[in-house]
């Protein structure tokens, strides 16, 4: 199927996605070099290999704890196939996809301003027993191997995550690192940190 890769409401390129895997098969046309994802163009030209890698890495890693069982439950072959189920939307940037010719706009669907399904997050943490799962969620585009989910808490988008092993240490490490950055007046908005208050709320024990 043919999709337009969008940067908010700017059409970036037109591409064909494989209906089963969700991976990019071909780029049909480049519509805006200026809005291509960082790292996907060189010397004023699109690098198709880097674009395909960027798109594939947008999905949940295949090594994510528990993801194989989730895919089996959903009868979905791979994590990249989840991308088109949520328009490729993320809570980390402003890129997304829509079927070519569609009139839908960024303001209509982005997860920063609009609600999203919590079904996949519930399923990842073993709390969902519904047969009909709504996959319109930023959980489809969350990175990392540890179990995690996005949730709206008191109007804020918060990343809830667990740790690995007996100590379940990783979320606590992030909280400590965030506190240290605050103490050193380091702007966390440019570091990839989710912020001290969010990280402190982002602990969930393994099921």
Secondary structure, 3 states (H helix, E strand, C coil): CEEEEEECCEEEEEEEECCCCCCEEEEEEECCHHHCCCCCEECCEECHHHHHHHHHCCCCCCCCCCHHHHHHHHCCCCHHHHHHHHCCCCCCCCEEEEECCCCCCHHHHCCCCCCCCCHHHHHHCCCCCCCCCCCCCHHHHCCCCCCEEEEEECCEEEEEECCCCCCCCHHHHHHHHHHHHHHCCCCHHHCCCCCHHHHHCCECCCC
